[in-house]
Amino acid sequence: MEFRHLNSMHPAQKRIFAAFLLALAAAFSAFAQNEQPIPTGKPPVIIIPGITGSELINKETGKRVWFSRRRAKDDDLRLPISPNLSQNHDNLVPGDIIREIRIVKLLPEVEIYERLIDSLQKRGGYREAKWDEPGENGFQDTFYVFPYDWRRDNVETARRLIRDIEALKKKLGKPDLKFNVIAHSMGGLISRYAAMYGDSDIPGGTISPTWAGAKHFDKIFLLGTPNEGSVSALDTLLNGYSYIGGGINLPFFRDINRFDAFTAPSVYQLLPAEGSLQVFDEDLKPIKLDIYDPATWEEYDWAFWKDKDFTKRFSQNEQNNARPFFRAALLRAKRFQAAINANSRRDVPVQLYLIGSDCKETASAMILRRDEDEDRWITQFGTKSFKRKNGEKVESEILKPIIFALGDGVVTKRSLAAETLTSIGKANTIPLTAEILQCEVHSKLVTNAAIQDKLFEYLGVKVATAEQATK
């Protein structure tokens, strides 16, 4: 219908046409204001980052301590240490999840979770909602981010997740609402515990999953989750680390040293699960040892109090508490691993998806060898060549297949799929709905376009693939 014929219209036709123009104007106005699309009823999503993937804020000063290029001297990442792990709080509280990092003005930003969030919004039609103010339609077409203090006990974090979900469902008036979870790295362990045990501490005695938290979840996507731990966690406890969210080396920033890691219960809970640790002697023969026994740490010169800087870094009171804290942290970690890998006696009421990589060299084992001249043990995580006691040289190329396995550069495919524990009958709590392997590094699993396409597919969201969207 052309506008020049408007005057010749019947009055009823004019009214219909006027209503059409008003509707069209409203649509253009909504588009111009970037209003959210009409809800389509997609279940809400929760994003759970990995270790070091949440900001830590000093609640007294309001300053961001992690992630920050520089930290004030009184803003230490170390937690207080005592045998009562639940009471070891400091002034740091979680802020937002880390979306991107601005290193310096002349260098580009390093994206962490921003691209995933952007994809959920632009391609998936989701909008970000807040836990405290979810809005009238917070139960559909929304996503929530779950930042947490990644230093603390993972059970404590999982229980807070359950409580936050229950409070949110009460606000929304949706007691039967279920969430889909996109969990990266250690976030996958937190989500698994939350589904398996709900708002309960690790059971005493024989552990059997109750799946008390499963009523809150439909699908859980585990991206690069170390389901049977990682030898890199031991490396971190002995040497510290300088990455954020896994796999990104940031030399311009202050590293997390071994004394920071020593005070964080979560790091111990990333140690290889009992039965999965791979250790070799200088002849490349397997060694059996109990990494959760404090005596092992004493025997192989791993004990923190043997470090020459220990007395300089800790007060006298902290030094007195160091051994009791350490024993408690190891025991808690052993129980945590036992809990998430406990055999289930009932059908698992949650759909679990494993998403990872099997193309990158990833630390999988270590070598223990004796230095008789210096009367000490050397713990080797890399492939540097060395000489045996008889003078024979062990070349780097020989060590590579011993030290490394395929994975994402941080988490091996073996750990992601709990292959070792499954083979020895210690774990069957990952009844997979699907397993997705894409050649990618750990920190970019959440930003990989092909992985995002799969996420949308399993979330039931019909969108153009990333490749199609660029055409």
N, C-alpha and C positions, 0 to 999 in steps of 0.2 A: 504494500500500500504506500503510495507516494504522498508527501506532505502537501502538495499543491491541491490535492483533492479533499483536504480536511474540511473546507467550507461547504462542500457538497454532501458531507456525511449526515446521516440521520442522527438526531440527538443521542440515541442509545449507543450508536457506534462511537460517537465522540467521547462518551463517558468511558467506554471500554478502552478506547485508545489512550485516554488520559491516564487511566489506571495503569496501563502497560508502561507508559512513559515514567510514571512515578516509581514503579517497580524497577525499571531499568536504571533510573537515577540512583535508587537506593543500592542496587548491585554495584554500580560504578563507584559509589561513595565508599562502600565496604572494601572494595578492592584497593582504592586509593589510600585508605587508612590502614591497610594491611591487616584487616580483621581476620580472625581465625575462621576456617571453614566450618560449615555446619557439622556438628558431631555425627559420626557414623557408627558409634558404639564399640569402638576397639577397646579391649581391656587395657587398663593402665600398665605402664612399664616402670620398673625401678632400675636405675643404673647404680651399680656398686663398684667403685674403683678398686685398684689393687694397692699393695703396700706403697707408701709414699705418695699415693694419688689424691690425697686430701690436704687442704690447707690446714695448718696449725696456727692458731691465733692466741697471742697473750691476752687473756681476758682482763688483765689489770690495765694494760697500756693500749690495747686494741691493735697492736702492731702484728703484722704477719711474720711469723718466725719461719714457717715452711710453707711454700717454697720462697726463699728470699736470697738475693745475691749475697747480702751481708746480714749478719745477726748481731744484735747487741750482746755484750759479754754476759749479761744477766739472763739472756734468752738461750738457755741450753736445752738441747733436745733430750738430754738424759732425764729419765724418770727417777724419782726417789726409789731406793731399794730397801726392801724388808721382806721377810718370809711371807707376809700377808700381801700377796700380789694385788688384791682388789683395793687395797688402801693406798697404793703407791701413786697418788695423783700429784700433779704440779699445776702451774697456772695456764697451761696450754689446752685449748679446746678446739675442736674441728670447726673450720669455716666452710667454704664451698669445696666442691671437688675441683681439682686442677684442670682447667679447661685449656689453657695455653700458658706458655712461659715466654716472657720478654727477657732475653739475655742482655743484650745491649742494643742501643738504637741502630747501630750499623749492621746488625745481624738479624736475620728473619726470626719470627716467632716459632717456637717449637710447639706443635699442637699435641695435646694429650687426649682429652675427651671432647674437645670442641667440635671436631668434624663428625663424630657420632651424633652429638646433640643437634648439629645443623642438619644432618641427614634425616633424623627423626622428625624434625619440624618441616623441612621443605619437601621431602619426598614421601614421608610417612603420614603427614597430616596430623602429627601430635603437637601438643603445646605443653610447655613446662608449667607445672603446678607446684605450689608450696605446701609442705606438710602442715603448717599452721593455718594456712588460708587456701584450701584447695579449690574453692569456688563451687558454684552450684553443680557444674558438670565435671568435677574432679575425678569422677569414677570412670570416665570414658575419654578416649582420644587424648590422654595426658601421659606425661612421664614425670617421675620424681627422681632427684639425685639424692644419694645417701652418702654424704661425707662422714668420716669417722676418724677417731684418733688411732691411726694405724700402728702405733707403738704398743697399744694395750692388748690384753688377752682377747683372742678371737671369739671365745665363748661369750664374754661380756658384750662384745660388739653385736654378735648374733642375737642375743637376748634383747638388746636395745632396738634392733631392727624389728623384731616381733612386736615389742611394745609400741613402737612408732606406727607400725601398720595397724595394730588394734585401735590406737587412738584416732588414726586417720579414718578408718572404717566407721567409727562411731560418729565422727564429724559429718561424714557423708551419708550416714543413715543407711549403710549398705553392709550389713553383717556377713553376707555370703559372698562378698566381692573377692575375686582372686586376681593376683598380679602376675605379670610376666617379668622375669628378672634377667637383665644383661649384666653379668658379673665378670670382671676382669681379674685375672691372676688370683691373689689372695682373697679377693672379694668372692670368688667361687667357693672357697672353703667356708666363708662366713655364711653364704646363702645355703650351702648344703647342711651345715649344722642347724641353722634356723629351721629348715624344713624337717630335719630328722628329730629334733628335740624340742622345738618351740622355745618358750621362755623358761627353760630349765637348765640347771647346771649339769655338768657331766655326772651321770649316775655313778654311785659307788658300786664296788663289786663287779660282777659280770655286767658288761654293757650290751644293751639291746636297743636299737632305735625304736622310738615310739611313733615317729612321724607326726608328732603333736602339732608341728607348725605347717604341715602340708596343706591344711585347709586354707591357707592364705595364698598359695601359689598354684599356678597352672603349668607354666613352662619356665625352666631355669636354663639359661645359656651360659656355659662355663668356657670362657675365652682364656686360653693359656693358663689354666688352673693347675697348680702343682699338687695333684691329688695324692701322690705318695711322697711329697716333699722334694727338696732339692739340695744337692751337695753345695750349691752356691750359698745357701744359708750358713753353712759351716764356714765357708770362705769369708762371708761377711762378718761373722762373729770373731774370726781370727784376724782379719785384715781391714774390715770396714768396706764401704763401697761408695761409688760416686755416680749413681744413676738415679733417675726418678721414674717411677712407674714401670721400670724394667727396661733395660737395653739402651738407654740414652746416656751417653757420657757427656757430662757438663763440667769441663775443667775450670771454667770461670767461677764456679760456685764452691762454697765451702762444702767439703765432703761430710758424710756421716762416718765418724771413726768407730773403731771397735768398742770404745767405751760407751758411745751412744747406743750401739747395738746391744751391748751387754745388758743394759737396763730395760730392754724392750721385750716383754714376754712373747709378742707375736713372732719375732725373728726365730725364737726357739721352736715355735710351732710350725715353722717351714723346714725344719731339719728333715732329712730322709726318714720316712716311717720305718719302724722296726721291721727288719727283714729285707729292706730295699737298698741299704747303703752298700756301695761298691768301693772296696779299698784293696790296694795291691801293694806288695812289698817291692824291694828293688829288683827282684827277679821276676816281677810281674805276676806273682802268684797271689791268689785271693787271701785276704786277712779277715777274720771274723772279729768284730769288736762291738761293744754296746755303747753307742753314742749318747745314750741317756743315763749312763752311769758316771757320776762325777769322778770316780777313780780313773776312768779312761782319759779324762781331760788332764788329770795330774800326770798320768803315765807318759802321755805323748806331748807334754809341754804346751798344752793348750790353755791351761788355767790362767785366768786374767790376772790374778795376784802375783803371777810370776813375771808379768810384764814390768820392765824397768820404770815405766811411767805410772804404774798403778798408784803408788803412794802419793804422787804429785797430783793426780786427777781426782782422787777421792778423799773426803774428810776421814778422820779417825773413826767416827761413828759409821760411815759408809763402809770402811774397810772391815769393821767388825761384823757388818751385816752381809758382806759380799758372799761368803760361802753359804749361809742359810738361804739367802735369796736365790743363789745359783741352783741349789738343790731343788728348791721349790719350783723354779722356772722350768727345769728339766723334767721334773715329775709331771707338772701340768702339761707340758708339751707332749709327753708320752701318752698321757691320758686323752688329750685332745685328738691325737692321731688315732688312738684306739677307738675313740667314739665315732669319728667320721668314716672309719674303715670297718666298723663292726658289721657283722653279717645280719641282715634283716630277716626276721622270721615271718614277715607278712608281705603282701604285694605292695610295691612302692607306688603311692598315689600322686606322684609328680613326674612330669615329663622332663627328662634331662638331656641336654644336647652338649656334646663336646666339640669345641672349636679350637683348632690349634694349627701347628705347623710341623712338618717332618722333613725339612730341607736344609736347616741351618745347623752348623756345628754347635753343640750345646754341652756344657760341662755335665758329666754324668758320673765321674769317679775321681778318685784321688790316689796318690802314692805316698806311702810312709816309708822313709828310709833313715837309717841311723848315721849320724856324723860322729864317728868315734873320736876324731881329733878335738872337736868342741864339746863332746859328751852331751849331745842333744839330738832330738828327733827333728827331721825336716818333713813338713807336710807340703806336698806339691800338688797344686791344682791345675797347672798348665803343662805344656809339652816340652819344656826346656830340657835339653839333653843333660845327662849326668853320668858319672862314673860309679860303677859298683865297687864294692870293697876290694875285689880282685883286680881292679884297674880297667875292667872292660867298660867301654862306653856304650850307653844306651841312647840311640839317636832319636831325635824328635819325631821322625816319621814312624818309628815303631810305637811311640807313645800315643799318637793321635787316635787310633782305633780303640785304645784302652781308656783314655781320658774322656773322649767325646762320643756323643751319640747324636742322632738326628732329633731336632726339635725346632724351637723358635729363637734360639740363641740364649734363652734364660731357662725355659722349662722344656724338658725332653718330652718327646711323644710317649715314652715309657711311663713317665710320671703323670702326664695328662690323662692317659687311659688306665692308670694304676695296673699296668701289665704285670709287674713283678709280684705285687700283692695278690693279684688274681691267680697267678700261676701257682702260688704256694697256698692258696685257699684261705687267704686272710681278708679278702675284700670281695664283696659282690653287691655293694650298695650303689653302684653306678649303672643301673639298668637303662641303657641308652635308647633314646628314641631315634637319635641320629648322631653320626660323627662326621664332622666337616674338617677337612685338612686343606689348607691353602698355604703356599709358600710365602711366608711373611715373618718379620721379626716381632718379638714379643710386644713391644710398645705400640706397634701399628696394627695389631689384630683388630682393634676397635675402629680403625680408620680405613681399613682395606675395603675397597669398593665391592669386590666379589663377596667378601664375608658379609657386608651390609646387605647385599642383595639376598643372600641366604637367610639372614635374620628376618628381613621383611617377608620372605616366603613362608617361613615357619611361624611368624607372627600373624599370618593370614592377611597381610596388607598388600593389595595389588598396586604395584608401582612399576614404572619403567625401570629397567636395569640401568646401572650407572653408565654402561656403554651406550645404551639407547638414548639416555638423557643428554649425552654430549653431542649427539648427531643433529 
